[in-house]
Amino acid sequence: MAYSDKVIDHFKNPRNVGTLDKDSNTVGTGLVGAPECGDVMRLQIEVDETTKKIKEAKFKTFGCGSAIASSSLATEWLKGKTLDEAAAIDNMEIVEELALPPVKIHCSVLAEDAIKSAIEDYRKKNQADS
Amino acid sequence: MMTFNQEIALSSGSACTSASLEPSYVLIALGLGDDLAHSSLRFSLGRFTTEEEIDYAIEAISKGVNHMRDLSPIWEMYKEGIDLDSVEWAEH
């Protein structure tokens, strides 16, 4: 089973690798997965306080090429979206975009979980006006 | 493994358990935990393998590991001195 060209591209040239300040109130952090499972994703969003849109997204992932590609793709899709739009991202859209085989669908599910976890973290920190 | 798959013959898991997803019982018997046993790589050498090829593989492994570390949140946490065994992972 070969990785698709898009997965290989994301693996060799990952987008938005990095770290945002998790203590900042404009940042939401999602950390999902477990080392024993072989996949850990950390996805962070920074929300613009005026527009309430995601202006920055960063990720770091420990896992296979499909996991890295799924989270890399997620950060690309998140930028410019509102939190509601981001929460509506469905894992099957990631599967389609990256042509993930059935055995790698769980990587896209984990990415969707990471997005939702980051949004929840941001909302918890900003309970007054989310 | 994607780093290597064009140039180096390697495998995850062992030859003796190649039909299953179980980690090598040899590594487990040696006392490796599941996490190390599952993340081990197998490089097979044969009578035609040259020293040059081994040096090439060593270079590639080093680059590959560093690339993976740059992408890894676990490596970042490890470098910050966080005790990874104490973290409550949100398992899916």
Backbone of each chain as ProteinMPNN parsed JSONL, in Angstrom:
{"seq_chain_A": "MAYSDKVIDHFKNPRNVGTLDKDSNTVGTGLVGAPECGDVMRLQIEVDETTKKIKEAKFKTFGCGSAIASSSLATEWLKGKTLDEAAAIDNMEIVEELALPPVKIHCSVLAEDAIKSAIEDYRKKNQADS", "coords_chain_A": {"N_chain_A": [[0.849, -1.197, 0.0], [0.718, 2.064, -1.002], [1.708, 5.363, 0.03], [-0.243, 8.271, -0.671], [0.523, 10.836, -3.106], [-0.013, 13.321, -2.008], [0.093, 12.86, 0.737], [2.769, 12.16, 1.034], [3.906, 14.58, 0.263], [3.031, 16.314, 2.325], [4.375, 15.103, 4.418], [7.09, 15.426, 3.735], [7.216, 18.174, 3.371], [5.968, 19.599, 5.68], [3.266, 21.674, 6.739], [3.033, 24.61, 8.756], [4.322, 23.702, 11.152], [4.93, 23.773, 14.585], [4.809, 25.749, 17.638], [2.475, 27.368, 19.707], [1.838, 29.867, 22.228], [0.674, 28.266, 24.912], [-0.421, 29.29, 27.185], [-1.592, 31.666, 26.583], [-4.524, 33.663, 26.24], [-5.675, 33.85, 23.77], [-5.17, 31.569, 22.517], [-5.935, 28.205, 21.688], [-5.461, 24.884, 22.701], [-5.161, 21.6, 21.579], [-4.569, 18.327, 22.567], [-4.197, 15.162, 21.611], [-4.551, 11.546, 21.522], [-2.171, 8.882, 22.222], [1.085, 7.795, 23.292], [1.401, 4.977, 23.407], [-0.428, 4.113, 21.599], [0.674, 4.927, 19.345], [0.189, 7.285, 18.039], [0.248, 10.722, 18.468], [-1.168, 13.84, 18.588], [-0.701, 17.329, 18.562], [-2.504, 20.155, 18.328], [-2.8, 23.544, 17.706], [-4.628, 26.602, 17.933], [-4.861, 30.055, 17.099], [-6.86, 32.682, 17.924], [-8.256, 35.513, 16.392], [-8.92, 38.418, 18.148], [-10.72, 40.44, 17.439], [-12.071, 39.749, 14.978], [-12.791, 37.179, 15.584], [-11.976, 35.024, 14.168], [-9.963, 32.203, 13.197], [-6.642, 32.914, 13.213], [-4.145, 31.863, 13.164], [-2.548, 28.701, 13.054], [-1.005, 25.87, 14.443], [0.9, 22.812, 14.44], [2.079, 19.749, 15.981], [3.115, 16.484, 15.508], [3.369, 13.098, 16.524], [3.791, 10.247, 14.902], [2.585, 8.192, 12.163], [3.104, 8.733, 8.588], [0.579, 9.353, 7.495], [-0.776, 10.356, 9.697], [0.712, 12.618, 10.307], [0.344, 14.041, 7.934], [-2.45, 14.415, 8.018], [-2.817, 16.12, 10.235], [-1.232, 18.276, 9.472], [-2.581, 19.136, 7.175], [-4.973, 19.845, 8.405], [-4.228, 22.183, 9.836], [-3.838, 23.907, 7.725], [-6.416, 24.153, 6.695], [-7.746, 25.307, 8.818], [-7.043, 27.996, 9.128], [-8.375, 31.222, 8.935], [-10.947, 30.46, 9.346], [-14.075, 30.567, 11.184], [-14.797, 29.614, 14.603], [-17.002, 27.912, 14.659], [-17.125, 27.09, 12.009], [-14.736, 25.713, 11.882], [-15.196, 23.66, 13.696], [-16.94, 22.196, 12.256], [-15.511, 20.739, 10.45], [-15.097, 17.665, 8.922], [-13.868, 14.36, 9.442], [-13.897, 12.717, 7.185], [-13.576, 14.396, 5.046], [-10.903, 14.956, 5.176], [-9.884, 12.408, 4.721], [-10.666, 12.057, 2.072], [-9.317, 14.132, 0.733], [-6.643, 13.452, 1.161], [-6.549, 10.936, 0.188], [-6.659, 8.658, 1.899], [-6.12, 5.289, 2.847], [-8.366, 2.659, 4.085], [-7.174, 1.561, 6.442], [-5.892, 3.712, 7.525], [-7.716, 5.586, 8.237], [-8.256, 6.224, 10.853], [-6.352, 8.11, 11.52], [-7.279, 10.472, 10.422], [-9.541, 10.806, 11.935], [-8.434, 11.282, 14.412], [-7.261, 13.749, 13.881], [-9.533, 15.321, 13.495], [-10.563, 15.135, 16.083], [-8.52, 16.485, 17.419], [-8.791, 19.078, 16.449], [-11.341, 19.761, 17.471], [-10.795, 19.557, 20.162], [-8.943, 21.613, 20.537], [-10.536, 23.822, 19.98], [-12.395, 23.589, 22.034], [-10.747, 23.996, 24.231], [-9.992, 26.672, 23.816], [-12.499, 27.89, 24.044], [-13.193, 27.3, 26.664], [-11.338, 28.825, 28.04], [-12.224, 31.312, 27.406], [-14.762, 31.836, 28.41], [-16.597, 33.824, 28.839], [-17.255, 35.165, 26.401], [-17.513, 33.323, 24.248]], "CA_chain_A": [[0.0, 0.0, 0.0], [1.577, 3.241, -1.098], [1.166, 6.639, 0.48], [-0.59, 9.123, -1.809], [1.484, 11.925, -3.317], [-0.297, 14.434, -1.093], [0.602, 12.497, 2.07], [4.232, 12.26, 0.962], [4.226, 16.002, 0.224], [2.87, 16.859, 3.68], [5.422, 14.54, 5.267], [8.388, 16.036, 3.412], [7.088, 19.626, 3.519], [4.808, 19.847, 6.535], [2.889, 23.086, 6.869], [2.65, 25.107, 10.081], [4.867, 22.964, 12.293], [5.411, 24.706, 15.596], [4.209, 25.851, 18.965], [1.937, 28.659, 20.131], [1.88, 29.988, 23.68], [-0.562, 27.633, 25.402], [-0.993, 30.045, 28.301], [-2.249, 32.861, 26.079], [-5.982, 33.539, 26.143], [-6.133, 33.794, 22.379], [-4.732, 30.279, 21.967], [-6.578, 26.965, 22.136], [-4.562, 23.758, 22.47], [-5.738, 20.255, 21.635], [-3.548, 17.277, 22.601], [-4.965, 13.909, 21.562], [-3.792, 10.349, 21.212], [-1.3, 8.375, 23.286], [2.285, 7.174, 22.722], [1.251, 3.528, 23.254], [-1.229, 3.872, 20.405], [1.517, 5.265, 18.206], [-0.194, 8.574, 17.442], [-0.059, 11.834, 19.363], [-1.245, 15.094, 17.83], [-0.969, 18.568, 19.284], [-2.951, 21.149, 17.367], [-3.091, 24.797, 18.397], [-5.213, 27.672, 17.135], [-4.851, 31.384, 17.685], [-8.063, 33.343, 17.444], [-8.195, 36.972, 16.329], [-9.905, 38.879, 19.126], [-11.75, 41.281, 16.831], [-12.889, 39.026, 13.996], [-13.124, 35.857, 16.139], [-11.605, 33.959, 13.218], [-8.666, 31.597, 13.49], [-5.659, 33.599, 12.372], [-2.921, 31.073, 13.105], [-2.703, 27.319, 13.526], [0.272, 25.162, 14.431], [0.752, 21.435, 14.899], [3.205, 18.819, 16.051], [2.542, 15.137, 15.564], [4.197, 11.897, 16.618], [2.975, 9.2, 14.295], [2.918, 7.791, 10.803], [2.972, 9.762, 7.559], [-0.826, 9.768, 7.343], [-1.137, 11.171, 10.864], [1.375, 13.907, 10.113], [-0.339, 14.732, 6.833], [-3.803, 14.813, 8.451], [-2.753, 17.297, 11.109], [-0.687, 19.369, 8.666], [-3.7, 19.599, 6.354], [-5.934, 20.501, 9.297], [-3.796, 23.552, 10.14], [-4.072, 24.713, 6.52], [-7.858, 24.391, 6.571], [-8.276, 26.077, 9.944], [-6.765, 29.427, 9.042], [-9.408, 32.043, 8.311], [-12.302, 29.976, 9.669], [-14.618, 30.839, 12.51], [-14.742, 28.401, 15.419], [-18.082, 27.021, 14.231], [-16.719, 26.484, 10.725], [-13.661, 24.765, 12.183], [-15.779, 22.497, 14.371], [-17.707, 21.427, 11.27], [-14.625, 19.94, 9.59], [-15.375, 16.247, 9.13], [-12.678, 13.562, 9.123], [-13.963, 12.109, 5.847], [-13.038, 15.364, 4.083], [-9.458, 14.741, 5.209], [-9.654, 11.112, 4.053], [-10.806, 12.251, 0.627], [-8.263, 15.02, 0.246], [-5.339, 12.771, 1.203], [-6.718, 9.573, -0.344], [-6.22, 7.723, 2.934], [-6.735, 3.966, 2.78], [-9.166, 2.349, 5.274], [-6.38, 1.304, 7.639], [-5.375, 4.99, 8.026], [-8.81, 6.528, 8.498], [-8.201, 6.668, 12.248], [-5.502, 9.309, 11.584], [-8.127, 11.629, 10.135], [-10.429, 10.938, 13.094], [-7.625, 11.908, 15.455], [-7.103, 15.162, 13.511], [-10.822, 15.97, 13.796], [-10.594, 15.229, 17.55], [-7.567, 17.52, 17.84], [-9.414, 20.375, 16.129], [-12.42, 20.014, 18.426], [-10.177, 19.725, 21.468], [-8.344, 22.948, 20.562], [-11.648, 24.771, 20.041], [-12.967, 23.494, 23.387], [-9.807, 24.629, 25.147], [-10.114, 28.112, 23.631], [-13.804, 28.336, 24.554], [-13.146, 27.226, 28.141], [-10.554, 29.959, 28.53], [-12.899, 32.57, 27.076], [-16.158, 31.488, 28.653], [-17.466, 35.006, 28.835], [-17.822, 35.612, 25.123], [-17.48, 32.388, 23.115]], "C_chain_A": [[0.873, 1.231, 0.0], [0.9, 4.454, -0.491], [0.822, 7.463, -0.752], [0.454, 10.231, -1.933], [1.267, 13.056, -2.33], [0.229, 14.125, 0.303], [2.119, 12.64, 2.091], [4.66, 13.723, 0.981], [4.119, 16.617, 1.619], [3.95, 16.342, 4.615], [6.75, 15.237, 5.001], [8.364, 17.547, 3.631], [5.897, 19.964, 4.406], [4.538, 21.339, 6.689], [2.645, 23.409, 8.327], [3.106, 24.26, 11.255], [5.287, 23.981, 13.338], [4.571, 24.713, 16.848], [3.712, 27.256, 19.198], [1.962, 28.683, 21.659], [0.591, 29.452, 24.293], [-1.192, 28.385, 26.562], [-1.736, 31.296, 27.841], [-3.746, 32.634, 25.95], [-6.509, 33.494, 24.729], [-5.804, 32.453, 21.724], [-5.519, 29.116, 22.553], [-5.674, 25.804, 21.777], [-5.31, 22.44, 22.576], [-4.611, 19.248, 21.601], [-4.282, 15.942, 22.673], [-4.078, 12.736, 21.181], [-2.943, 9.918, 22.392], [-0.098, 7.68, 22.661], [2.118, 5.671, 22.496], [0.435, 3.178, 22.017], [-0.423, 4.201, 19.152], [1.172, 6.565, 17.532], [-0.464, 9.595, 18.528], [-0.067, 13.099, 18.519], [-1.457, 16.25, 18.773], [-1.297, 19.628, 18.241], [-3.322, 22.416, 18.136], [-3.669, 25.816, 17.434], [-5.041, 28.991, 17.865], [-5.999, 32.159, 17.067], [-7.893, 34.849, 17.478], [-9.305, 37.537, 17.206], [-11.009, 39.734, 18.531], [-12.662, 40.479, 15.912], [-13.402, 37.691, 14.507], [-12.856, 34.737, 15.134], [-10.224, 33.439, 13.605], [-7.638, 32.262, 12.586], [-4.354, 32.812, 12.252], [-3.212, 29.667, 13.618], [-1.359, 26.622, 13.415], [0.034, 23.724, 14.887], [2.11, 20.802, 15.155], [2.595, 17.447, 16.242], [3.61, 14.075, 15.659], [3.349, 10.792, 16.014], [3.387, 8.936, 12.871], [2.709, 8.951, 9.829], [1.553, 10.258, 7.4], [-1.277, 10.646, 8.505], [-0.545, 12.564, 10.725], [0.664, 14.707, 9.029], [-1.719, 15.229, 7.253], [-3.752, 16.064, 9.307], [-2.18, 18.506, 10.368], [-1.797, 19.99, 7.813], [-4.716, 20.362, 7.2], [-5.52, 21.946, 9.58], [-4.008, 24.459, 8.93], [-5.538, 25.094, 6.419], [-8.403, 25.317, 7.658], [-8.112, 27.582, 9.774], [-7.873, 30.158, 8.304], [-10.82, 31.598, 8.654], [-12.764, 30.504, 11.024], [-14.566, 29.526, 13.296], [-15.825, 27.408, 15.005], [-17.725, 26.33, 12.925], [-15.653, 25.418, 10.959], [-14.223, 23.491, 12.804], [-16.555, 21.627, 13.392], [-16.833, 20.592, 10.344], [-14.806, 18.466, 9.939], [-14.178, 15.41, 8.699], [-12.713, 12.979, 7.71], [-13.498, 13.075, 4.765], [-11.525, 15.221, 4.007], [-9.095, 13.45, 4.477], [-9.673, 11.283, 2.545], [-9.648, 13.061, 0.063], [-6.907, 14.301, 0.16], [-5.369, 11.369, 0.62], [-6.226, 8.533, 0.661], [-6.9, 6.372, 2.753], [-7.476, 3.657, 4.075], [-8.34, 2.197, 6.554], [-5.824, 2.593, 8.255], [-6.465, 6.009, 8.322], [-8.747, 7.059, 9.928], [-7.323, 7.905, 12.409], [-6.33, 10.563, 11.349], [-9.088, 11.884, 11.291], [-9.696, 11.655, 14.219], [-7.441, 13.405, 15.17], [-8.389, 15.929, 13.82], [-10.956, 16.157, 15.313], [-9.698, 16.359, 18.039], [-8.14, 18.911, 17.592], [-10.456, 20.718, 17.192], [-11.867, 20.275, 19.828], [-9.565, 21.12, 21.609], [-9.429, 24.023, 20.706], [-12.234, 24.797, 21.447], [-12.072, 24.188, 24.397], [-9.919, 26.147, 25.059], [-11.408, 28.622, 24.268], [-13.83, 28.324, 26.082], [-12.423, 28.428, 28.721], [-11.294, 31.27, 28.373], [-14.385, 32.456, 27.3], [-17.102, 32.66, 28.57], [-18.095, 35.253, 27.48], [-17.7, 34.629, 23.972], [-18.908, 32.175, 22.619]], "O_chain_A": [[1.683, 1.422, 0.907], [-0.326, 4.564, -0.494], [1.508, 7.373, -1.77], [1.176, 10.526, -0.981], [2.222, 13.679, -1.864], [0.75, 15.01, 0.983], [2.687, 13.174, 3.044], [5.646, 14.079, 1.626], [5.008, 17.354, 2.046], [4.394, 17.062, 5.509], [7.458, 15.599, 5.94], [9.37, 18.135, 4.029], [4.923, 20.552, 3.937], [5.46, 22.152, 6.759], [2.109, 22.582, 9.065], [2.381, 24.108, 12.238], [5.945, 24.966, 13.001], [3.749, 23.83, 17.09], [4.419, 28.227, 18.929], [2.091, 27.641, 22.301], [-0.456, 30.094, 24.211], [-2.356, 28.158, 26.895], [-2.439, 31.921, 28.635], [-4.187, 31.541, 25.594], [-7.667, 33.14, 24.507], [-6.108, 32.222, 20.553], [-5.742, 29.05, 23.761], [-5.167, 25.743, 20.656], [-6.014, 22.197, 23.557], [-3.773, 19.296, 20.701], [-4.914, 15.63, 23.682], [-3.005, 12.904, 20.6], [-2.999, 10.538, 23.454], [-0.23, 7.043, 21.617], [2.628, 5.136, 21.512], [0.579, 2.094, 21.452], [-0.786, 3.808, 18.043], [1.802, 6.924, 16.538], [-1.3, 9.375, 19.404], [0.902, 13.397, 17.821], [-2.286, 16.179, 19.68], [-0.475, 19.954, 17.385], [-4.076, 22.357, 19.108], [-3.264, 25.895, 16.274], [-5.072, 29.042, 19.095], [-6.101, 32.279, 15.846], [-7.436, 35.403, 18.478], [-10.475, 37.194, 17.043], [-12.122, 39.757, 19.056], [-13.884, 40.524, 16.052], [-14.336, 37.125, 13.94], [-13.426, 33.65, 15.228], [-9.432, 34.13, 14.245], [-7.733, 32.193, 11.361], [-3.553, 33.062, 11.351], [-4.033, 29.482, 14.517], [-0.657, 26.764, 12.413], [-0.91, 23.446, 15.627], [3.136, 21.239, 14.634], [1.674, 17.268, 17.039], [4.627, 14.133, 14.969], [2.302, 10.441, 16.558], [4.431, 9.409, 12.423], [2.202, 10.009, 10.201], [1.332, 11.451, 7.192], [-2.068, 11.571, 8.32], [-1.211, 13.565, 10.991], [0.414, 15.902, 9.188], [-2.118, 16.336, 6.889], [-4.559, 16.974, 9.123], [-2.601, 19.637, 10.612], [-1.932, 21.212, 7.742], [-5.25, 21.387, 6.777], [-6.364, 22.842, 9.567], [-4.32, 25.64, 9.084], [-5.865, 26.236, 6.093], [-9.392, 26.02, 7.45], [-8.955, 28.355, 10.23], [-8.262, 29.777, 7.2], [-11.788, 32.272, 8.299], [-11.955, 30.841, 11.889], [-14.323, 28.461, 12.728], [-15.592, 26.199, 14.999], [-17.985, 25.14, 12.748], [-15.66, 24.363, 10.325], [-13.787, 22.385, 12.483], [-16.803, 20.452, 13.664], [-17.35, 19.819, 9.538], [-14.685, 18.069, 11.098], [-13.539, 15.72, 7.693], [-11.662, 12.77, 7.104], [-13.074, 12.648, 3.691], [-10.93, 15.344, 2.937], [-8.129, 13.403, 3.715], [-8.829, 10.744, 1.828], [-9.073, 12.707, -0.967], [-6.135, 14.509, -0.775], [-4.343, 10.69, 0.563], [-5.463, 7.633, 0.307], [-8.109, 6.305, 2.533], [-7.241, 4.328, 5.08], [-8.755, 2.648, 7.621], [-5.338, 2.573, 9.385], [-6.172, 7.166, 8.624], [-9.133, 8.198, 10.191], [-7.527, 8.678, 13.345], [-6.115, 11.59, 11.992], [-9.412, 13.032, 11.595], [-10.256, 12.52, 14.892], [-7.461, 14.227, 16.086], [-8.345, 17.044, 14.34], [-11.407, 17.205, 15.775], [-10.059, 17.1, 18.954], [-7.992, 19.81, 18.42], [-10.456, 21.818, 17.745], [-12.394, 21.097, 20.577], [-9.656, 21.738, 22.67], [-9.27, 24.994, 21.446], [-12.534, 25.859, 21.991], [-12.548, 24.876, 25.299], [-9.941, 26.835, 26.079], [-11.416, 29.652, 24.943], [-14.405, 29.21, 26.715], [-12.824, 28.982, 29.744], [-11.04, 32.228, 29.102], [-15.182, 32.92, 26.485], [-18.282, 32.496, 28.261], [-19.293, 35.517, 27.38], [-17.773, 35.043, 22.815], [-19.126, 31.423, 21.669]]}, "seq_chain_B": "MMTFNQEIALSSGSACTSASLEPSYVLIALGLGDDLAHSSLRFSLGRFTTEEEIDYAIEAISKGVNHMRDLSPIWEMYKEGIDLDSVEWAEH", "coords_chain_B": {"N_chain_B": [[9.51, 5.616, 8.303], [8.901, 6.268, 5.721], [10.831, 8.042, 5.06], [12.913, 6.481, 4.309], [12.099, 4.671, 2.369], [12.73, 4.587, -0.323], [15.323, 3.906, -0.653], [16.557, 2.262, 1.266], [16.489, -0.987, 2.657], [14.249, -1.839, 4.984], [12.41, -2.7, 7.962], [9.527, -2.562, 10.102], [8.967, -4.178, 13.19], [9.77, -7.73, 13.558], [11.556, -10.283, 11.741], [10.881, -12.812, 12.578], [8.299, -12.539, 13.53], [6.858, -11.673, 11.395], [4.432, -12.096, 10.157], [2.453, -11.144, 11.747], [1.049, -8.424, 13.758], [2.249, -8.289, 16.118], [4.821, -7.288, 18.41], [8.368, -8.069, 18.281], [9.035, -11.093, 19.906], [11.445, -11.572, 20.932], [12.581, -9.094, 21.572], [10.805, -8.327, 23.556], [11.302, -10.34, 25.414], [13.833, -9.564, 26.106], [13.299, -7.548, 27.732], [12.343, -5.097, 26.872], [9.916, -2.526, 26.925], [6.49, -2.281, 25.737], [6.291, 0.099, 24.239], [8.908, 0.669, 23.282], [9.472, -1.737, 21.96], [7.52, -1.784, 19.928], [8.298, 0.4, 18.445], [10.658, -0.234, 17.271], [13.134, -0.704, 14.689], [14.024, -2.774, 11.928], [16.935, -3.581, 10.365], [18.287, -5.4, 7.84], [21.234, -7.162, 7.223], [23.288, -8.457, 4.617], [25.394, -10.86, 2.887], [26.349, -9.348, 0.837], [26.291, -6.745, 1.575], [27.794, -3.578, 1.825], [30.361, -1.692, 3.555], [30.201, 0.954, 2.999], [27.53, 1.227, 2.29], [26.35, 0.814, 4.738], [27.313, 3.014, 6.148], [25.998, 4.994, 4.722], [23.376, 4.38, 5.36], [23.388, 4.889, 8.114], [23.745, 7.668, 8.128], [21.373, 8.43, 6.867], [19.475, 7.465, 8.694], [19.997, 9.04, 10.906], [19.326, 11.593, 9.905], [16.631, 11.148, 9.396], [15.552, 10.56, 11.932], [15.999, 12.999, 13.217], [14.331, 14.648, 11.688], [11.8, 13.59, 12.306], [11.778, 14.166, 15.01], [11.693, 16.955, 14.981], [9.097, 17.308, 14.247], [7.678, 16.334, 16.358], [5.486, 16.414, 19.185], [5.956, 15.092, 21.492], [8.705, 14.834, 21.74], [9.321, 17.496, 22.136], [8.098, 17.937, 24.603], [9.58, 16.199, 26.148], [12.087, 17.405, 26.002], [11.557, 19.681, 27.44], [11.571, 18.697, 29.916], [9.419, 17.376, 30.935], [7.805, 14.737, 32.617], [7.038, 12.033, 30.892], [5.657, 9.734, 31.575], [3.894, 10.554, 33.45], [1.945, 11.974, 32.26], [-1.459, 12.571, 31.449], [-2.889, 11.059, 28.956], [-5.186, 11.892, 26.407], [-6.849, 9.525, 25.26], [-8.067, 8.17, 22.189]], "CA_chain_B": [[9.92, 4.69, 7.256], [8.781, 6.932, 4.439], [12.105, 8.694, 4.787], [13.895, 5.546, 3.783], [11.621, 3.543, 1.568], [13.224, 4.517, -1.695], [16.742, 3.574, -0.779], [17.084, 1.332, 2.256], [15.547, -2.057, 2.97], [14.07, -1.943, 6.424], [11.072, -3.112, 8.342], [9.224, -2.446, 11.522], [8.699, -5.554, 13.609], [10.898, -8.631, 13.333], [11.341, -11.319, 10.725], [10.241, -13.994, 13.173], [6.863, -12.305, 13.733], [6.482, -10.792, 10.279], [3.049, -12.304, 9.712], [1.478, -10.517, 12.646], [1.378, -7.076, 14.207], [2.874, -8.375, 17.438], [6.241, -6.926, 18.382], [9.283, -9.2, 18.381], [9.052, -11.684, 21.248], [12.837, -11.509, 21.391], [12.757, -7.8, 22.23], [10.011, -8.36, 24.788], [12.037, -11.204, 26.355], [14.994, -8.797, 26.552], [12.873, -6.593, 28.75], [11.86, -3.832, 26.32], [8.481, -2.301, 27.097], [5.738, -2.247, 24.477], [6.546, 1.297, 23.433], [10.172, 0.519, 22.561], [9.395, -2.891, 21.062], [6.714, -1.42, 18.759], [8.938, 1.441, 17.634], [11.976, -0.667, 16.807], [13.27, -0.905, 13.248], [14.913, -3.886, 11.602], [17.771, -3.457, 9.163], [18.922, -6.709, 7.617], [22.487, -7.137, 6.455], [23.548, -9.716, 3.909], [26.823, -11.006, 2.559], [26.756, -8.363, -0.168], [26.205, -5.386, 2.106], [29.118, -2.961, 1.951], [30.531, -0.746, 4.657], [29.73, 2.225, 2.448], [26.061, 1.24, 2.375], [26.021, 0.966, 6.157], [27.554, 4.426, 6.48], [24.917, 5.736, 4.082], [22.166, 4.139, 6.153], [23.552, 5.595, 9.39], [23.496, 9.075, 7.82], [19.943, 8.58, 6.573], [18.733, 7.242, 9.939], [20.197, 10.227, 11.731], [18.506, 12.672, 9.333], [15.224, 10.772, 9.554], [15.169, 10.716, 13.346], [15.928, 14.438, 13.507], [13.132, 15.173, 11.036], [10.649, 13.165, 13.112], [11.811, 14.9, 16.285], [11.239, 18.331, 14.723], [7.641, 17.287, 14.107], [7.045, 15.608, 17.461], [5.18, 17.129, 20.426], [6.505, 14.31, 22.601], [10.114, 15.218, 21.859], [9.332, 18.837, 22.711], [7.772, 17.795, 26.029], [10.728, 15.528, 26.75], [13.152, 18.399, 26.139], [11.156, 20.617, 28.492], [11.744, 18.042, 31.205], [8.155, 16.811, 31.402], [7.84, 13.278, 32.812], [6.008, 11.549, 29.978], [4.85, 8.692, 32.209], [2.896, 11.14, 34.342], [0.956, 12.712, 31.472], [-2.738, 11.884, 31.209], [-3.161, 11.173, 27.529], [-6.604, 11.8, 26.045], [-6.882, 8.485, 24.24], [-9.272, 8.163, 21.356]], "C_chain_B": [[9.795, 5.298, 5.887], [10.078, 7.627, 4.054], [13.018, 7.766, 4.009], [13.419, 4.727, 2.601], [12.086, 3.515, 0.127], [14.59, 3.877, -1.773], [17.251, 2.471, 0.137], [16.034, 0.272, 2.551], [15.426, -2.173, 4.475], [12.636, -2.343, 6.706], [10.814, -2.722, 9.782], [8.844, -3.859, 11.944], [9.888, -6.442, 13.262], [10.551, -9.649, 12.261], [10.569, -12.49, 11.314], [8.736, -13.797, 13.386], [6.292, -11.491, 12.579], [5.036, -10.966, 9.837], [2.029, -11.596, 10.59], [1.918, -9.116, 13.034], [2.027, -7.086, 15.578], [4.334, -7.925, 17.358], [7.099, -8.177, 18.54], [9.289, -9.772, 19.798], [10.46, -11.69, 21.826], [13.06, -10.207, 22.157], [11.997, -7.752, 23.561], [10.743, -9.181, 25.847], [13.26, -10.485, 26.908], [14.604, -7.724, 27.549], [12.43, -5.244, 28.208], [10.362, -3.701, 26.609], [7.825, -2.294, 25.732], [6.112, -1.066, 23.603], [7.85, 1.183, 22.646], [10.115, -0.634, 21.561], [8.625, -2.534, 19.794], [7.391, -0.376, 17.889], [10.333, 1.052, 17.177], [11.959, -0.851, 15.297], [14.257, -2.032, 12.993], [15.629, -3.597, 10.292], [18.464, -4.793, 8.964], [20.175, -6.555, 6.779], [22.671, -8.49, 5.783], [25.01, -9.762, 3.511], [27.297, -9.981, 1.542], [26.685, -6.926, 0.328], [27.602, -4.816, 2.28], [29.142, -1.989, 3.128], [29.995, 0.618, 4.256], [28.218, 2.347, 2.582], [25.615, 1.418, 3.819], [26.213, 2.417, 6.589], [26.43, 5.296, 5.924], [23.639, 5.608, 4.896], [22.224, 4.896, 7.474], [23.223, 7.075, 9.213], [22.0, 9.315, 7.623], [19.098, 8.415, 7.834], [18.801, 8.488, 10.807], [19.324, 11.377, 11.242], [17.03, 12.402, 9.583], [14.74, 10.982, 10.976], [15.039, 12.197, 13.696], [14.698, 15.092, 12.881], [11.897, 14.85, 11.866], [10.605, 13.923, 14.434], [11.34, 16.34, 16.116], [9.723, 18.407, 14.676], [6.927, 16.81, 15.365], [6.758, 16.448, 18.698], [5.793, 16.409, 21.624], [7.969, 14.668, 22.835], [10.219, 16.592, 22.516], [9.07, 18.763, 24.217], [8.944, 17.169, 26.777], [11.845, 16.53, 27.001], [12.839, 19.425, 27.215], [11.242, 19.988, 29.866], [10.459, 17.46, 31.765], [8.3, 15.295, 31.519], [6.697, 12.673, 32.001], [5.124, 10.473, 30.606], [3.748, 9.282, 33.066], [1.797, 11.874, 33.578], [-0.32, 11.888, 31.31], [-3.117, 12.086, 29.759], [-4.65, 11.026, 27.267], [-6.718, 10.797, 24.925], [-8.156, 8.544, 23.447], [-9.98, 6.835, 21.498]], "O_chain_B": [[10.506, 4.894, 4.968], [10.386, 7.781, 2.872], [13.795, 8.202, 3.16], [14.237, 4.141, 1.891], [11.864, 2.531, -0.578], [14.985, 3.365, -2.82], [18.251, 1.819, -0.163], [14.848, 0.574, 2.682], [16.375, -2.556, 5.16], [11.774, -2.328, 5.827], [11.739, -2.568, 10.58], [8.433, -4.658, 11.102], [10.893, -5.965, 12.735], [9.383, -9.843, 11.924], [9.718, -13.087, 10.655], [7.983, -14.769, 13.42], [5.355, -10.714, 12.763], [4.472, -10.072, 9.207], [0.865, -11.466, 10.21], [3.013, -8.674, 12.688], [2.322, -6.032, 16.142], [5.004, -8.157, 16.351], [6.586, -9.236, 18.9], [9.515, -9.049, 20.769], [10.651, -11.799, 23.037], [13.644, -10.202, 23.24], [12.484, -7.209, 24.552], [10.809, -8.794, 27.014], [13.686, -10.75, 28.032], [15.462, -7.069, 28.141], [12.164, -4.329, 28.987], [9.63, -4.688, 26.536], [8.498, -2.301, 24.701], [6.236, -1.195, 22.385], [7.9, 1.558, 21.474], [10.642, -0.53, 20.453], [9.023, -2.931, 18.7], [7.083, -0.278, 16.702], [11.108, 1.905, 16.745], [10.916, -1.117, 14.7], [15.209, -2.221, 13.75], [15.002, -3.396, 9.251], [19.166, -5.26, 9.861], [20.165, -5.888, 5.744], [22.266, -9.527, 6.31], [25.768, -8.825, 3.764], [28.499, -9.761, 1.391], [26.986, -5.994, -0.417], [28.491, -5.48, 2.814], [28.108, -1.535, 3.62], [29.414, 1.339, 5.067], [27.688, 3.401, 2.934], [24.621, 2.092, 4.09], [25.383, 2.978, 7.304], [25.969, 6.225, 6.588], [22.913, 6.582, 5.1], [21.228, 5.477, 7.906], [22.519, 7.667, 10.031], [21.438, 10.278, 8.145], [18.119, 9.137, 8.027], [17.799, 8.932, 11.368], [18.666, 12.052, 12.034], [16.273, 13.306, 9.937], [13.654, 11.516, 11.202], [14.099, 12.604, 14.38], [14.095, 15.985, 13.476], [11.053, 15.713, 12.104], [9.531, 14.279, 14.92], [10.67, 16.887, 16.992], [9.131, 19.431, 15.017], [5.699, 16.874, 15.439], [7.651, 17.118, 19.216], [6.11, 17.029, 22.639], [8.417, 14.788, 23.975], [11.095, 16.825, 23.349], [9.733, 19.436, 25.005], [9.26, 17.564, 27.899], [12.476, 16.522, 28.058], [13.747, 19.978, 27.834], [11.014, 20.657, 30.873], [10.405, 17.089, 32.937], [8.851, 14.647, 30.629], [5.531, 12.786, 32.379], [3.968, 10.315, 30.213], [2.772, 8.601, 33.38], [0.829, 12.342, 34.177], [-0.275, 10.682, 31.068], [-3.604, 13.149, 29.374], [-5.304, 10.149, 27.83], [-6.688, 11.172, 23.753], [-9.206, 8.924, 23.965], [-11.021, 6.621, 20.877]]}, "name": "protein", "num_of_chains": 2, "seq": "MAYSDKVIDHFKNPRNVGTLDKDSNTVGTGLVGAPECGDVMRLQIEVDETTKKIKEAKFKTFGCGSAIASSSLATEWLKGKTLDEAAAIDNMEIVEELALPPVKIHCSVLAEDAIKSAIEDYRKKNQADSMMTFNQEIALSSGSACTSASLEPSYVLIALGLGDDLAHSSLRFSLGRFTTEEEIDYAIEAISKGVNHMRDLSPIWEMYKEGIDLDSVEWAEH"}
